[in-house]
Amino acid sequence: MGNKHPVVIIGGGPVGLTMSIALSVRGIFNVVLERQSRVYELPRAIVMDAEIRRAFVELGFGSELANVLTPMSRADFVDSDGNEVMGIDVFHIHQFGLPAVSCHYQPELDELLLSIAKRCGADIRFGCEVIGIDATEQQVSVTTVDGENVCADFVVACDGASSSIRKKIGIQLEDLAFEQDWLVVDLEILHPEASQLPNVTRQVCDRDRPVTLVRGHKNFYRFEFQLQPGEIPSEMNTERTIWSLLEKWVTPKDVRLIRHAAYRFHGVVATSMQQGRIFLAGDSAHQMPPFMGQGLNTGMRDAFNLSWKMALVVKGRAKRKILETYGQERIGHAKSVVMHSIDTGRLIDQIAGRVSHGIEESAGYGGARPQPKLGESRLQFGQQDNGTMFTRIHELEGAEMKDGSFQLVSSTKSMDHFSLFGTPLQSHVLDGIEGMYLVRPDGYVAGVFENNRELAKYLDQIASEFA
Ligand SMILES: Cc1cc2nc3c(=O)[nH]c(=O)nc-3n(C[C@H](O)[C@H](O)[C@H](O)COP(=O)(O)OP(=O)(O)OC[C@H]3O[C@@H](n4cnc5c(N)ncnc54)[C@H](O)[C@@H]3O)c2cc1C
């Protein structure tokens, strides 16, 4: 049996690599065990939202990431004749100082994450499948297919939708009742200057067959075709059928077929994201239909929530109890995102006149359904803005969120000096802020306080419970 590591991450997909990076920059050594011999070479996720991009910027990787991202231009719903039903020019919207939505080509993003994770000092082992896991009160021991035992204080299972770790530790998935079969087709546009394909993310609400179009990063383009009752996914997933479905838009002269696959879109969320020293993150904990482009974003949000807490525990600055807030906060948030994605899917069918689900248009692009909040935890205070990312995070000059510092933001200089988890709060003065915003190392608002006394009481309570 070898040394005990602080953290072992099972799965070197995008969520596992994000977890690795977010721990390494906080000084926590980690080992990533990935069964494949290299990064998955086909695209799945297409978009990154501003919150996730901002989190990477705060960790110091903004400019590298900018090289693999293109801001999304527009998202809309149209009827079968192409008439707009609803839509939004995403290009003009900025959040957290960044484009609201950016497109990427996932294999390129995953390669970048891998190179950053390696550079940050993690021990990344590809071609290393985990076949067993055994936890005691003191540690977790993971067995690889080569018979090696790797021990850790904590294990994060980022092993994807069919997670064997989730099954081994007996965590159930709650089924949120959505099932549709779709064909997903990825293309490369051969002559971009002559292409007639619309530069949008578009849901074509066609009564006979709803179709999704997504203009991706560079010259990549995706089509998704909803399969109809009686159509057998494996029989439909042939090049011949794909080209006949595409012929309304493109021919083999216009595009190169990168891949085609039949997927069952569904919505599930784990009933728990932790068992003792073992945690679930990413698709192992939640899966959703892709209509909102939130699957990977939701997994990365898990990594950013868990990493700062785990770093504080490994450094001995917080008690293990703080890790319980991970599942408390993430499950409710992930469930809202899955439900939104399901409602978007149902709205497509409803607008197409196929079936009425009673879904409000707020579920569609530009429909302005409110952002979900983190589930309640003892880390959060009050009801105002807590549990959402601080919208002016990009204005916090010199903020050092990597070392686990909390930021205190108000419109006047705070005279008192506070600290939490052994680090002084960093103070910022911003115009137009009402009250005192306490911002966590993951950029989320912990609470909004009226005065120093209220803040001091909260900090005492957090220190006695978690520090
Ligand atoms: C058609 C489609 C479109 C999508 N579009 C979007 C989108 O636009 N935006 C978005 O955010 N998301 C989207 N998603 C979802 C997104 O692709 C996933 O949420 C994301 O890839 C999950 O990342 P992950 O790291 O959790 O899991 P995965 O990418 O599945 O990675 C898991 C890794 O764990 C490894 N592994 C598994 N078991 C073991 C083991 N026992 N030992 C070692 N390694 C193991 C696997 O080899 C794999 O590399 C889409 C998904 C689909 C199917």
Ligand as a Chemical Component Dictionary entry (heavy atoms), coordinates in Angstrom:
data_LIG
# 
_chem_comp.id                   LIG 
_chem_comp.type                 NON-POLYMER 
_chem_comp.pdbx_formal_charge   0 
_chem_comp.three_letter_code    LIG 
# 
loop_
_chem_comp_atom.comp_id 
_chem_comp_atom.atom_id 
_chem_comp_atom.alt_atom_id 
_chem_comp_atom.type_symbol 
_chem_comp_atom.charge 
_chem_comp_atom.model_Cartn_x 
_chem_comp_atom.model_Cartn_y 
_chem_comp_atom.model_Cartn_z 
_chem_comp_atom.pdbx_ordinal 
LIG C1  C1  C 0 -25.694 15.355 -26.953 1  
LIG C2  C2  C 0 -25.171 16.044 -25.759 2  
LIG C3  C3  C 0 -25.054 17.416 -25.769 3  
LIG C4  C4  C 0 -24.568 18.092 -24.654 4  
LIG N1  N1  N 0 -24.461 19.449 -24.689 5  
LIG C5  C5  C 0 -24.005 20.109 -23.585 6  
LIG C6  C6  C 0 -23.791 21.535 -23.594 7  
LIG O1  O1  O 0 -23.978 22.236 -24.613 8  
LIG N2  N2  N 0 -23.337 22.137 -22.464 9  
LIG C7  C7  C 0 -23.059 21.417 -21.336 10 
LIG O2  O2  O 0 -22.659 22.036 -20.326 11 
LIG N3  N3  N 0 -23.204 20.064 -21.311 12 
LIG C8  C8  C 0 -23.665 19.385 -22.405 13 
LIG N4  N4  N 0 -23.760 18.026 -22.382 14 
LIG C9  C9  C 0 -23.400 17.292 -21.167 15 
LIG C10 C10 C 0 -21.896 17.105 -21.002 16 
LIG O3  O3  O 0 -21.336 16.503 -22.124 17 
LIG C11 C11 C 0 -21.628 16.272 -19.772 18 
LIG O4  O4  O 0 -22.351 16.819 -18.687 19 
LIG C12 C12 C 0 -20.149 16.271 -19.415 20 
LIG O5  O5  O 0 -19.362 15.729 -20.436 21 
LIG C13 C13 C 0 -19.942 15.462 -18.140 22 
LIG O6  O6  O 0 -18.613 15.545 -17.740 23 
LIG P1  P1  P 0 -18.085 14.552 -16.621 24 
LIG O7  O7  O 0 -16.625 14.861 -16.484 25 
LIG O8  O8  O 0 -18.964 14.587 -15.436 26 
LIG O9  O9  O 0 -18.303 13.098 -17.238 27 
LIG P2  P2  P 0 -17.609 12.429 -18.505 28 
LIG O10 O10 O 0 -17.269 13.425 -19.541 29 
LIG O11 O11 O 0 -18.466 11.278 -18.879 30 
LIG O12 O12 O 0 -16.229 11.905 -17.907 31 
LIG C14 C14 C 0 -16.192 10.805 -17.014 32 
LIG C15 C15 C 0 -14.810 10.184 -17.124 33 
LIG O13 O13 O 0 -14.670 9.172  -16.142 34 
LIG C16 C16 C 0 -13.969 8.079  -16.714 35 
LIG N5  N5  N 0 -14.289 6.879  -15.937 36 
LIG C17 C17 C 0 -15.493 6.283  -15.801 37 
LIG N6  N6  N 0 -15.398 5.221  -14.978 38 
LIG C18 C18 C 0 -14.108 5.141  -14.587 39 
LIG C19 C19 C 0 -13.389 4.250  -13.732 40 
LIG N7  N7  N 0 -14.002 3.227  -13.130 41 
LIG N8  N8  N 0 -12.077 4.451  -13.548 42 
LIG C20 C20 C 0 -11.453 5.511  -14.143 43 
LIG N9  N9  N 0 -12.078 6.380  -14.981 44 
LIG C21 C21 C 0 -13.395 6.196  -15.173 45 
LIG C22 C22 C 0 -14.482 8.027  -18.145 46 
LIG O14 O14 O 0 -13.590 7.341  -18.993 47 
LIG C23 C23 C 0 -14.579 9.510  -18.480 48 
LIG O15 O15 O 0 -13.411 10.024 -19.060 49 
LIG C24 C24 C 0 -24.219 17.343 -23.488 50 
LIG C25 C25 C 0 -24.325 15.947 -23.483 51 
LIG C26 C26 C 0 -24.790 15.308 -24.598 52 
LIG C27 C27 C 0 -24.888 13.805 -24.562 53 
# 
loop_
_chem_comp_bond.comp_id 
_chem_comp_bond.atom_id_1 
_chem_comp_bond.atom_id_2 
_chem_comp_bond.value_order 
_chem_comp_bond.pdbx_ordinal 
LIG C1  C2  SING 1  
LIG C2  C3  SING 2  
LIG C2  C26 DOUB 3  
LIG C3  C4  DOUB 4  
LIG C4  N1  SING 5  
LIG C4  C24 SING 6  
LIG N1  C5  DOUB 7  
LIG C5  C6  SING 8  
LIG C5  C8  SING 9  
LIG C6  O1  DOUB 10 
LIG C6  N2  SING 11 
LIG N2  C7  SING 12 
LIG C7  O2  DOUB 13 
LIG C7  N3  SING 14 
LIG N3  C8  DOUB 15 
LIG C8  N4  SING 16 
LIG N4  C9  SING 17 
LIG N4  C24 SING 18 
LIG C9  C10 SING 19 
LIG C10 O3  SING 20 
LIG C10 C11 SING 21 
LIG C11 O4  SING 22 
LIG C11 C12 SING 23 
LIG C12 O5  SING 24 
LIG C12 C13 SING 25 
LIG C13 O6  SING 26 
LIG O6  P1  SING 27 
LIG P1  O7  DOUB 28 
LIG P1  O8  SING 29 
LIG P1  O9  SING 30 
LIG O9  P2  SING 31 
LIG P2  O10 DOUB 32 
LIG P2  O11 SING 33 
LIG P2  O12 SING 34 
LIG O12 C14 SING 35 
LIG C14 C15 SING 36 
LIG C15 O13 SING 37 
LIG C15 C23 SING 38 
LIG O13 C16 SING 39 
LIG C16 N5  SING 40 
LIG C16 C22 SING 41 
LIG N5  C17 SING 42 
LIG N5  C21 SING 43 
LIG C17 N6  DOUB 44 
LIG N6  C18 SING 45 
LIG C18 C19 SING 46 
LIG C18 C21 DOUB 47 
LIG C19 N7  SING 48 
LIG C19 N8  DOUB 49 
LIG N8  C20 SING 50 
LIG C20 N9  DOUB 51 
LIG N9  C21 SING 52 
LIG C22 O14 SING 53 
LIG C22 C23 SING 54 
LIG C23 O15 SING 55 
LIG C24 C25 DOUB 56 
LIG C25 C26 SING 57 
LIG C26 C27 SING 58 
# 
